[in-house]
Amino acid sequence: MTIRLYDTSARQIRDFVPLTPGCVSIYLCGATVQAAPHIGHIRSGLNFDIMRRWFEYRGYDVTFIRNVTDIDDKIIRKSAEQHRPWWSIGYKNERAFNDGYAALGCLPPSYEPRATGHITEMVEMMRGLIERGHAYESEGNVYFDVKSFPGYLQLSNQELDNLLQPESEGETGKRDSRDFAMWKAAKPGEPSWETPWGRGRPGWHLECSAMAHKYLGTAFDIHGGGIDLIFPHHENEIAQAKAYGDEFARYWVHNSWVTMSGEKMSKSLGNSVLVSEMVKHWRPIVLRYYLGTPHYRSTIEYSEEALREAESAFARIEGFIQRVSEKAGETVPAAAEVPPAFAEAMDDDLGVPQALAVVHTTVRQGNSALAADDKEAAVARLAEVRAMLGVLGLDPLDPHWSGETDRGEDLHGVVDTLVRLVLQQRESARTRKDWTTADAIRDQLNQTGLVIEDSPQGPRWTLGPR
């Protein structure tokens, strides 16, 4: 068994060899909490949640760090616009992100450090880089000297001569326009902390280098994030950490975007879909299926039609689980191991689409067993399906999803009672062989979005796809 991952720095799929046998250390760039999350934000957390689950299934002890950037230019700008404290904006949106992760079934990280809680570590890193000649102070700012680090831009594969370094207002006193800010001098009315070079606040890139060093040490296995972070964020993280003396990350794994009309989903473009709104209209487990089942390196083009297709596909899986559970008369536990074809797909750069094909094939086999009244085979297939869905965080029988109803928890019991009254009328019509009336009742129920299925235990209703 060898897990293989696409390493952005190597530009190829590599065998994963952990620093410490049996252990995996992962650092994921988490939320910048200037606003509530859209589904593009949550996709990254979801992709790495599946990675973590697969490593744990394979027997690894996983340390998973997902940071919170609770101070940056955007948060400060929002604070000024809304006349609210910067920490108030950050905390509210941090909770919204955590609610979004939890709603879609992401396991909590091992540690979730906030940037503002690690100023001491950042000052220590800057001091070391200045002493080593890789950074310098100017007008209260501290900059990284990119020409002092020969490996700069290897991750993003750019040429230094062609580099345009993103920068924000107030970055004055640079020796070279391509140098980037590690620390920004205080401005009136903005949050600041005391340092040997005056009051100020951290730059975005410094935060992650310092927190990764604190929680994972001088070297760790995997650094993750969205492809939009490769430059400048991850490139600048590498420069700081390695110039400081750390080996830093050994594998770089990046997930792709969720797009709308071909553009990256973004607040600034006004094309975002907030998680808090999506879960009002779509079941969270369906959203997880939609966002988590494409390959993590493929772009998802958002559309309601695609979501409806995901809903229908997952409904077929759920229907199979329900039918076998009813036939078994008890909850069928997950198998101890997933099928070999599923494991092979997941080992190969987390090939979730190929792994999901194994799930659907197993569901079809189980349905065939049900049609043949082969209870033993149907139960065996269900055990395999539950094992595979468990790895993907999509097992509807998992306690996490146990409180979820199809739509409208408060109305479910009322609807159930009303539907059963209508179904009793249909059964009466069938008993007296009035097939025209029975079929008309079924068709009318179907038009309302209900699917009626006749089973040995009697008629059963479910909500159909949208």
KOLZA-985759 format. One record per residue (C-alpha): residue number from 0; z negated, x negated, y. Coordinates in nm, 3 decimals, padded with zeros to 5 digits, always signed. Each point is the difference from the previous one (the first is absolute). Layout:
KOLZA-985759
<NUM <Z X Y>>
...
This chain:
KOLZA-985759
<0 <+00.000 +00.000 +00.000>>
<1 <+00.110 -00.142 +00.335>>
<2 <+00.007 +00.195 +00.324>>
<3 <+00.287 -00.102 +00.226>>
<4 <+00.017 +00.063 +00.375>>
<5 <+00.260 -00.049 +00.269>>
<6 <-00.134 -00.275 +00.225>>
<7 <+00.144 +00.024 +00.352>>
<8 <-00.071 -00.367 +00.066>>
<9 <+00.195 -00.110 -00.310>>
<10 <+00.263 +00.277 +00.039>>
<11 <-00.011 +00.067 -00.371>>
<12 <-00.204 +00.168 -00.271>>
<13 <-00.266 -00.235 -00.134>>
<14 <-00.241 +00.006 -00.292>>
<15 <-00.345 +00.082 +00.130>>
<16 <-00.253 -00.272 -00.079>>
<17 <-00.343 +00.067 +00.154>>
<18 <-00.208 -00.269 +00.164>>
<19 <-00.293 +00.100 -00.218>>
<20 <+00.079 +00.121 -00.353>>
<21 <-00.076 +00.368 -00.038>>
<22 <-00.043 +00.057 +00.374>>
<23 <+00.234 +00.114 +00.277>>
<24 <-00.069 -00.030 +00.374>>
<25 <+00.208 +00.216 +00.236>>
<26 <+00.000 +00.018 +00.379>>
<27 <+00.189 +00.295 +00.150>>
<28 <+00.063 +00.039 +00.371>>
<29 <-00.150 +00.340 +00.068>>
<30 <+00.001 +00.238 +00.291>>
<31 <+00.028 -00.075 +00.369>>
<32 <-00.198 +00.303 +00.106>>
<33 <+00.161 +00.100 +00.330>>
<34 <+00.112 +00.335 -00.141>>
<35 <-00.030 +00.221 -00.308>>
<36 <+00.210 -00.104 -00.301>>
<37 <+00.342 +00.128 -00.094>>
<38 <+00.131 -00.016 -00.356>>
<39 <+00.172 -00.331 +00.070>>
<40 <-00.339 -00.160 +00.068>>
<41 <-00.154 +00.144 -00.314>>
<42 <+00.290 -00.111 -00.220>>
<43 <-00.111 -00.363 +00.023>>
<44 <-00.355 +00.083 -00.109>>
<45 <+00.138 +00.216 -00.281>>
<46 <+00.238 -00.268 -00.131>>
<47 <-00.276 -00.258 -00.016>>
<48 <-00.236 +00.255 -00.156>>
<49 <+00.248 +00.028 -00.289>>
<50 <+00.019 -00.382 -00.019>>
<51 <-00.376 -00.019 -00.017>>
<52 <-00.020 +00.269 -00.268>>
<53 <+00.257 -00.181 -00.212>>
<54 <-00.184 -00.332 +00.023>>
<55 <-00.321 +00.178 -00.099>>
<56 <+00.174 +00.169 -00.292>>
<57 <+00.117 -00.344 -00.113>>
<58 <-00.364 -00.111 -00.004>>
<59 <-00.028 -00.190 +00.328>>
<60 <-00.306 +00.010 +00.224>>
<61 <+00.153 +00.085 +00.338>>
<62 <-00.143 -00.081 +00.343>>
<63 <+00.193 +00.209 +00.249>>
<64 <-00.043 -00.054 +00.376>>
<65 <+00.160 +00.239 +00.248>>
<66 <-00.086 -00.077 +00.361>>
<67 <-00.024 +00.223 +00.307>>
<68 <+00.144 -00.124 +00.329>>
<69 <-00.228 +00.181 +00.244>>
<70 <+00.092 -00.193 +00.314>>
<71 <+00.348 -00.076 +00.130>>
<72 <+00.232 +00.067 +00.294>>
<73 <+00.095 +00.351 -00.117>>
<74 <-00.361 +00.111 -00.043>>
<75 <-00.089 -00.132 +00.346>>
<76 <+00.302 +00.175 +00.150>>
<77 <-00.099 +00.330 -00.166>>
<78 <-00.354 -00.047 +00.129>>
<79 <+00.128 -00.026 +00.357>>
<80 <+00.239 +00.293 -00.039>>
<81 <-00.259 +00.232 -00.153>>
<82 <-00.301 -00.122 +00.201>>
<83 <-00.195 -00.052 -00.321>>
<84 <-00.186 -00.306 -00.133>>
<85 <+00.220 -00.223 -00.213>>
<86 <-00.248 +00.011 -00.287>>
<87 <+00.005 +00.382 +00.004>>
<88 <+00.377 +00.005 -00.051>>
<89 <-00.019 -00.260 -00.272>>
<90 <-00.280 +00.166 -00.193>>
<91 <+00.159 +00.346 +00.009>>
<92 <+00.332 -00.132 -00.130>>
<93 <-00.166 -00.225 -00.257>>
<94 <-00.160 +00.310 -00.149>>
<95 <+00.338 +00.177 +00.006>>
<96 <+00.154 -00.288 -00.196>>
<97 <-00.280 +00.004 -00.256>>
<98 <+00.037 +00.376 -00.035>>
<99 <+00.373 -00.051 -00.060>>
<100 <-00.054 -00.271 -00.261>>
<101 <-00.260 +00.213 -00.177>>
<102 <+00.212 +00.316 +00.011>>
<103 <+00.282 -00.179 -00.180>>
<104 <-00.232 -00.146 -00.262>>
<105 <-00.021 -00.365 +00.110>>
<106 <-00.300 -00.185 -00.138>>
<107 <-00.231 -00.138 +00.271>>
<108 <+00.041 -00.375 +00.064>>
<109 <-00.255 -00.252 -00.119>>
<110 <-00.067 -00.076 +00.369>>
<111 <+00.151 +00.146 +00.317>>
<112 <-00.087 -00.236 +00.286>>
<113 <+00.055 +00.086 +00.365>>
<114 <+00.145 -00.261 +00.230>>
<115 <-00.273 +00.038 +00.263>>
<116 <-00.262 -00.081 -00.262>>
<117 <+00.139 -00.349 -00.051>>
<118 <+00.019 -00.159 +00.344>>
<119 <-00.225 -00.287 -00.116>>
<120 <+00.244 -00.091 -00.278>>
<121 <+00.293 +00.016 +00.243>>
<122 <-00.171 -00.233 +00.249>>
<123 <-00.073 -00.244 -00.282>>
<124 <+00.365 +00.001 -00.111>>
<125 <+00.126 -00.053 +00.354>>
<126 <-00.243 -00.288 +00.051>>
<127 <+00.126 -00.168 -00.316>>
<128 <+00.365 +00.046 +00.096>>
<129 <-00.057 -00.142 +00.349>>
<130 <-00.177 -00.301 -00.151>>
<131 <+00.292 -00.056 -00.238>>
<132 <+00.255 +00.017 +00.282>>
<133 <+00.158 +00.327 -00.111>>
<134 <-00.133 +00.219 +00.283>>
<135 <-00.089 -00.035 +00.366>>
<136 <-00.183 +00.190 +00.274>>
<137 <+00.178 +00.099 +00.320>>
<138 <-00.128 +00.227 +00.278>>
<139 <-00.254 +00.157 -00.235>>
<140 <+00.259 +00.065 -00.272>>
<141 <+00.024 -00.193 -00.326>>
<142 <+00.348 -00.059 -00.139>>
<143 <+00.133 -00.136 -00.328>>
<144 <+00.242 -00.288 +00.044>>
<145 <+00.282 +00.098 -00.236>>
<146 <+00.171 -00.340 +00.015>>
<147 <-00.317 -00.160 -00.139>>
<148 <+00.043 +00.181 -00.333>>
<149 <+00.312 -00.115 -00.191>>
<150 <+00.001 +00.296 -00.241>>
<151 <+00.026 +00.259 +00.275>>
<152 <+00.256 +00.280 -00.064>>
<153 <+00.049 -00.073 -00.372>>
<154 <-00.111 +00.352 -00.097>>
<155 <+00.243 +00.177 +00.234>>
<156 <+00.267 -00.269 -00.045>>
<157 <+00.074 -00.037 +00.371>>
<158 <+00.100 -00.299 +00.210>>
<159 <-00.251 -00.111 +00.264>>
<160 <+00.277 -00.064 +00.252>>
<161 <+00.105 +00.366 -00.020>>
<162 <-00.350 +00.146 +00.005>>
<163 <-00.102 +00.272 +00.243>>
<164 <-00.378 +00.038 -00.027>>
<165 <-00.132 +00.349 +00.082>>
<166 <-00.267 -00.016 +00.267>>
<167 <-00.205 +00.233 +00.215>>
<168 <-00.102 +00.007 +00.365>>
<169 <-00.236 -00.273 +00.116>>
<170 <+00.111 -00.274 -00.240>>
<171 <+00.025 -00.266 +00.267>>
<172 <-00.029 -00.378 -00.014>>
<173 <+00.200 -00.062 -00.319>>
<174 <+00.134 -00.346 -00.062>>
<175 <+00.288 +00.152 -00.192>>
<176 <+00.121 +00.360 +00.022>>
<177 <+00.009 +00.013 -00.380>>
<178 <-00.375 -00.067 -00.034>>
<179 <-00.202 +00.309 -00.088>>
<180 <-00.334 +00.127 +00.125>>
<181 <-00.308 -00.033 -00.218>>
<182 <-00.241 +00.103 +00.275>>
<183 <+00.069 +00.192 +00.320>>
<184 <-00.194 -00.054 +00.323>>
<185 <-00.208 +00.295 +00.118>>
<186 <+00.146 +00.246 +00.249>>
<187 <-00.206 +00.229 +00.224>>
<188 <-00.112 +00.310 -00.184>>
<189 <+00.113 -00.121 -00.342>>
<190 <-00.229 -00.082 -00.295>>
<191 <-00.087 -00.368 -00.032>>
<192 <-00.221 -00.242 -00.191>>
<193 <-00.147 -00.336 +00.102>>
<194 <+00.160 -00.320 -00.135>>
<195 <-00.009 -00.371 +00.095>>
<196 <+00.322 +00.067 +00.195>>
<197 <-00.126 +00.301 +00.193>>
<198 <-00.016 +00.370 -00.066>>
<199 <+00.291 +00.169 -00.167>>
<200 <+00.116 +00.179 -00.312>>
<201 <+00.181 -00.100 -00.318>>
<202 <+00.372 -00.001 -00.061>>
<203 <+00.127 +00.209 -00.289>>
<204 <+00.104 -00.288 -00.226>>
<205 <-00.328 -00.190 +00.026>>
<206 <-00.196 +00.298 -00.126>>
<207 <+00.160 +00.007 -00.345>>
<208 <-00.007 -00.378 -00.051>>
<209 <-00.373 -00.006 +00.073>>
<210 <-00.087 +00.305 -00.212>>
<211 <+00.207 -00.114 -00.299>>
<212 <-00.178 -00.337 +00.017>>
<213 <-00.343 +00.164 +00.013>>
<214 <+00.046 +00.246 -00.286>>
<215 <+00.242 -00.184 -00.231>>
<216 <-00.059 -00.367 +00.083>>
<217 <+00.248 -00.278 +00.065>>
<218 <+00.249 +00.128 -00.260>>
<219 <+00.070 +00.339 -00.152>>
<220 <+00.266 +00.164 -00.213>>
<221 <+00.192 +00.269 +00.188>>
<222 <+00.052 +00.090 +00.365>>
<223 <+00.162 +00.338 +00.055>>
<224 <+00.137 +00.216 +00.277>>
<225 <+00.308 +00.176 +00.131>>
<226 <+00.328 -00.188 +00.045>>
<227 <-00.033 +00.043 +00.377>>
<228 <-00.299 -00.237 -00.008>>
<229 <+00.189 -00.299 -00.141>>
<230 <+00.064 -00.118 +00.355>>
<231 <-00.186 -00.058 +00.216>>
<232 <-00.326 +00.105 -00.163>>
<233 <+00.011 -00.158 -00.345>>
<234 <+00.189 -00.304 +00.118>>
<235 <-00.267 -00.066 +00.262>>
<236 <-00.281 +00.065 -00.248>>
<237 <+00.143 -00.268 -00.226>>
<238 <+00.027 -00.250 +00.285>>
<239 <-00.361 +00.050 +00.109>>
<240 <-00.150 -00.002 -00.347>>
<241 <+00.193 -00.297 -00.140>>
<242 <-00.041 -00.206 +00.316>>
<243 <-00.373 +00.072 -00.031>>
<244 <+00.006 -00.147 -00.351>>
<245 <+00.024 +00.310 -00.220>>
<246 <+00.251 +00.034 -00.282>>
<247 <+00.000 +00.371 +00.091>>
<248 <+00.209 +00.252 -00.201>>
<249 <+00.195 -00.110 -00.306>>
<250 <+00.219 +00.313 -00.021>>
<251 <+00.136 +00.213 +00.283>>
<252 <+00.080 +00.363 -00.091>>
<253 <+00.154 +00.242 +00.249>>
<254 <+00.071 +00.372 -00.025>>
<255 <+00.290 +00.167 +00.175>>
<256 <-00.001 +00.279 +00.259>>
<257 <+00.007 +00.375 +00.006>>
<258 <+00.291 +00.090 +00.228>>
<259 <+00.129 +00.307 +00.178>>
<260 <+00.370 +00.011 +00.087>>
<261 <+00.025 -00.364 -00.101>>
<262 <-00.272 -00.120 +00.238>>
<263 <-00.342 -00.134 -00.091>>
<264 <-00.263 +00.272 +00.032>>
<265 <-00.183 -00.087 +00.320>>
<266 <-00.221 +00.158 +00.263>>
<267 <+00.206 -00.162 +00.274>>
<268 <+00.317 +00.169 -00.127>>
<269 <-00.169 +00.338 -00.020>>
<270 <+00.113 +00.049 -00.360>>
<271 <-00.328 -00.029 -00.186>>
<272 <-00.145 +00.252 -00.243>>
<273 <-00.378 -00.001 +00.015>>
<274 <-00.186 -00.001 -00.330>>
<275 <-00.253 +00.251 +00.136>>
<276 <+00.283 +00.249 +00.058>>
<277 <+00.189 -00.075 -00.321>>
<278 <-00.297 +00.082 -00.223>>
<279 <-00.019 +00.346 +00.158>>
<280 <+00.345 +00.082 -00.133>>
<281 <+00.032 -00.215 -00.312>>
<282 <-00.244 -00.071 -00.278>>
<283 <-00.138 -00.355 +00.039>>
<284 <+00.083 -00.085 -00.363>>
<285 <+00.363 +00.096 +00.070>>
<286 <+00.002 -00.223 +00.309>>
<287 <-00.133 -00.286 -00.214>>
<288 <+00.277 +00.064 -00.251>>
<289 <+00.260 +00.005 +00.278>>
<290 <-00.121 -00.319 +00.172>>
<291 <-00.117 -00.195 -00.303>>
<292 <+00.277 +00.045 -00.255>>
<293 <+00.293 -00.175 +00.176>>
<294 <-00.003 -00.378 -00.042>>
<295 <-00.225 -00.159 +00.260>>
<296 <+00.286 -00.217 +00.131>>
<297 <+00.237 +00.295 +00.047>>
<298 <+00.025 +00.205 +00.319>>
<299 <-00.101 +00.366 -00.015>>
<300 <+00.212 +00.225 +00.220>>
<301 <-00.228 +00.290 +00.088>>
<302 <+00.125 +00.355 -00.042>>
<303 <-00.154 +00.331 -00.101>>
<304 <+00.270 +00.035 -00.266>>
<305 <-00.116 -00.325 -00.163>>
<306 <-00.358 +00.122 +00.013>>
<307 <+00.100 +00.326 -00.168>>
<308 <+00.174 -00.198 -00.276>>
<309 <-00.317 -00.205 -00.049>>
<310 <-00.203 +00.320 -00.014>>
<311 <+00.229 +00.147 -00.267>>
<312 <-00.006 -00.320 -00.207>>
<313 <-00.377 -00.018 +00.009>>
<314 <-00.027 +00.370 -00.082>>
<315 <+00.185 -00.068 -00.327>>
<316 <-00.258 -00.262 -00.090>>
<317 <-00.289 +00.229 +00.093>>
<318 <+00.148 +00.288 -00.195>>
<319 <+00.017 -00.214 -00.313>>
<320 <-00.360 -00.112 +00.044>>
<321 <-00.116 +00.359 +00.042>>
<322 <+00.190 +00.132 -00.302>>
<323 <-00.122 -00.271 -00.237>>
<324 <-00.357 +00.029 +00.128>>
<325 <+00.008 +00.373 -00.069>>
<326 <+00.140 -00.054 -00.348>>
<327 <-00.258 -00.270 -00.076>>
<328 <-00.279 +00.221 +00.129>>
<329 <-00.168 -00.297 +00.167>>
<330 <+00.060 -00.283 +00.246>>
<331 <+00.207 -00.269 -00.168>>
<332 <-00.126 -00.347 +00.096>>
<333 <+00.239 -00.270 +00.119>>
<334 <+00.127 -00.245 -00.259>>
<335 <-00.159 -00.344 -00.002>>
<336 <+00.336 -00.164 +00.071>>
<337 <+00.317 +00.099 +00.181>>
<338 <+00.332 -00.006 -00.192>>
<339 <+00.159 -00.348 -00.021>>
<340 <+00.306 +00.104 +00.205>>
<341 <-00.226 +00.116 +00.284>>
<342 <-00.197 -00.328 -00.007>>
<343 <+00.321 -00.202 -00.004>>
<344 <+00.125 +00.181 +00.311>>
<345 <-00.327 -00.046 +00.188>>
<346 <-00.024 -00.368 -00.092>>
<347 <+00.347 -00.053 +00.150>>
<348 <-00.082 +00.003 +00.372>>
<349 <-00.182 +00.334 -00.022>>
<350 <+00.310 +00.191 -00.110>>
<351 <-00.147 +00.344 +00.061>>
<352 <+00.337 +00.188 -00.011>>
<353 <+00.070 -00.139 -00.348>>
<354 <-00.360 +00.068 -00.104>>
<355 <+00.027 +00.356 +00.128>>
<356 <+00.313 +00.050 -00.211>>
<357 <-00.218 -00.076 -00.303>>
<358 <-00.246 +00.267 +00.117>>
<359 <+00.274 +00.264 +00.022>>
<360 <+00.147 -00.102 -00.336>>
<361 <-00.343 +00.037 -00.159>>
<362 <-00.041 +00.342 +00.164>>
<363 <+00.334 +00.111 -00.150>>
<364 <-00.107 -00.125 -00.341>>
<365 <-00.327 +00.190 +00.036>>
<366 <+00.181 +00.319 +00.098>>
<367 <+00.222 -00.035 -00.306>>
<368 <-00.313 -00.035 -00.214>>
<369 <-00.141 +00.315 +00.157>>
<370 <+00.321 +00.189 -00.073>>
<371 <-00.026 -00.113 -00.362>>
<372 <-00.365 +00.103 -00.010>>
<373 <-00.097 -00.362 -00.077>>
<374 <-00.341 -00.002 +00.164>>
<375 <-00.092 -00.351 -00.115>>
<376 <+00.312 -00.158 +00.150>>
<377 <-00.035 +00.199 +00.323>>
<378 <-00.361 -00.113 +00.042>>
<379 <+00.098 -00.363 -00.066>>
<380 <+00.270 +00.017 +00.267>>
<381 <-00.245 +00.154 +00.247>>
<382 <-00.246 -00.284 -00.062>>
<383 <+00.276 -00.250 +00.082>>
<384 <+00.104 +00.194 +00.311>>
<385 <-00.358 +00.007 +00.127>>
<386 <-00.033 -00.376 -00.055>>
<387 <+00.317 -00.068 +00.200>>
<388 <-00.086 +00.242 +00.278>>
<389 <-00.348 -00.152 +00.021>>
<390 <+00.150 -00.340 +00.079>>
<391 <+00.209 +00.158 +00.276>>
<392 <-00.295 +00.199 +00.136>>
<393 <+00.184 +00.325 -00.081>>
<394 <-00.197 +00.154 -00.285>>
<395 <-00.066 +00.360 +00.113>>
<396 <-00.296 +00.017 -00.242>>
<397 <-00.170 -00.294 +00.169>>
<398 <-00.323 +00.105 +00.179>>
<399 <+00.149 -00.112 +00.334>>
<400 <+00.252 +00.284 -00.015>>
<401 <-00.227 +00.255 -00.167>>
<402 <-00.077 +00.182 +00.327>>
<403 <+00.367 +00.027 +00.095>>
<404 <+00.178 +00.330 -00.031>>
<405 <+00.367 +00.064 +00.035>>
<406 <-00.028 +00.141 +00.354>>
<407 <-00.292 +00.166 +00.169>>
<408 <-00.320 -00.051 -00.197>>
<409 <-00.176 +00.298 +00.158>>
<410 <+00.283 +00.242 -00.085>>
<411 <+00.070 -00.120 -00.352>>
<412 <-00.246 +00.236 -00.167>>
<413 <+00.120 +00.298 +00.203>>
<414 <+00.365 -00.069 -00.082>>
<415 <-00.085 -00.049 -00.366>>
<416 <-00.167 +00.343 -00.018>>
<417 <+00.292 +00.175 +00.173>>
<418 <+00.262 -00.173 -00.215>>
<419 <-00.184 +00.088 -00.319>>
<420 <-00.004 +00.369 +00.100>>
<421 <+00.379 -00.012 +00.040>>
<422 <+00.036 -00.189 -00.328>>
<423 <-00.201 +00.271 -00.176>>
<424 <+00.256 +00.253 +00.123>>
<425 <+00.276 -00.224 -00.135>>
<426 <-00.175 -00.026 -00.336>>
<427 <-00.033 +00.378 -00.014>>
<428 <+00.374 +00.030 +00.062>>
<429 <+00.073 -00.253 -00.275>>
<430 <-00.230 +00.188 -00.241>>
<431 <+00.197 +00.322 +00.051>>
<432 <+00.326 -00.203 -00.023>>
<433 <+00.092 +00.073 +00.361>>
<434 <+00.177 -00.333 +00.038>>
<435 <+00.170 +00.096 +00.327>>
<436 <-00.335 +00.056 +00.176>>
<437 <-00.157 -00.310 -00.158>>
<438 <+00.289 -00.220 +00.111>>
<439 <-00.003 +00.152 +00.349>>
<440 <-00.370 -00.081 +00.041>>
<441 <+00.058 -00.358 -00.116>>
<442 <+00.297 -00.043 +00.237>>
<443 <-00.197 +00.138 +00.295>>
<444 <-00.282 -00.243 -00.070>>
<445 <+00.251 -00.286 -00.023>>
<446 <+00.137 +00.092 +00.341>>
<447 <-00.349 -00.047 +00.148>>
<448 <-00.007 -00.359 -00.131>>
<449 <-00.192 +00.070 -00.322>>
<450 <+00.128 -00.117 -00.338>>
<451 <-00.098 +00.223 -00.294>>
<452 <-00.010 -00.161 -00.344>>
<453 <-00.072 +00.193 -00.321>>
<454 <-00.227 -00.197 -00.234>>
<455 <-00.180 +00.080 -00.328>>
<456 <-00.314 +00.047 +00.210>>
<457 <+00.175 +00.253 +00.224>>
<458 <+00.196 -00.023 +00.326>>
<459 <-00.086 -00.287 +00.236>>
<460 <+00.093 -00.045 +00.364>>
<461 <+00.052 -00.314 +00.207>>
<462 <+00.137 -00.069 +00.346>>
<463 <+00.361 -00.105 -00.020>>
<464 <+00.166 -00.275 +00.203>>
<465 <+00.066 +00.068 +00.366>>
